[in-house]
Amino acid sequence: MDNPAPTHAQAIRKPATIDQAFVREVVGEFPHGSWKSLRGSNLSSSTEANSKARSWKCVRCLHKVGGVYAFLFPESHFLEEREISLDGPLKRSIPFRFSHKTHPAHEGYVVAYVGKATNLSQRFKLHFSRTERSTVVQVRAGLVKSGFCVDRHLALDFMLQHAVIRYRELTGDEHAANRDLLELSLCARFAPPFNIKSER
């Protein structure tokens, strides 16, 4: 029996490859060079802090644009030691402590979280929305668990006021492995506390 002809999407799909030299270069120039910047305050509305009242004009150009991004917060918020409880095996709670001593600031900011996405516009909207989807609440959950904010609603307001996002566009299936490696490399370099969730 003959194999079916590939669909148009299958025919133009490029295989993913790893370019270690490229990844090292992009990580090395963080947060400048090819990295772009977005502030939470750019999304703030003069009315109320909800997703409908927010302005998404500044992320419209990132629709269906893939890449890697990092949430940064001012060093002043990390001066005192904070603690997050990690979920260990058999429902054990493991205390994890961090501060500016364990997570030194870079140009006045601490890298708190690193992520990747195939659609940066959609991902940023979800981070700053009221959704409780587990894949995009890490920053809000980290702010609450470590005592920056008492609940996730105030954490969202905190993000709008203080967050700086650095992102590097990297679109296409052929960059799937590079996005993954870039995210891991940034985590290894900055050890962002909100990426550390649990031990299984």
JOJO-V439709 format. One line per field, one symbol per residue. psi: psi as a letter, one per 20 degrees, with the letter a starting at -180 (. if undefined). burial: b if it has 16 or more other C-alpha atoms within 10 Angstrom, else e. A space follows every 10 residues. Layout:
# JOJO-V439709
psi=???
burial=???
This chain:
# JOJO-V439709
psi=pqqqqqrghh hipqqprpnh gggggghhip kbciprqpqh hhiqqieqnr hhiqpjhijh ijpkpraqrp pqqqhhijhq prppoqorqk kqpopoqqai hhmqqoljqp ohqprqqinh ggghgghjrj qjphijjggg hhhghjjhqh rhghhghggh hippppqopn qqhijghhgg hgghghghgi lphiiogrp.
burial=eeeeeeeeee eeeeeeeeee eebeebbeeb beeebeebbb ebbbeeeebe beebebeebe ebeebbbbbb bbbbbeebee ebbbbbeeee eeeeeeebbb eebbbeeebb bbbbbbbbbb bbbbbbbbbe eeeeebbbbb bbbbbbebbe ebebbbbbbb bbbbbbbbbb bbbebbebbb bbbebbbeeb bbbbeebeee
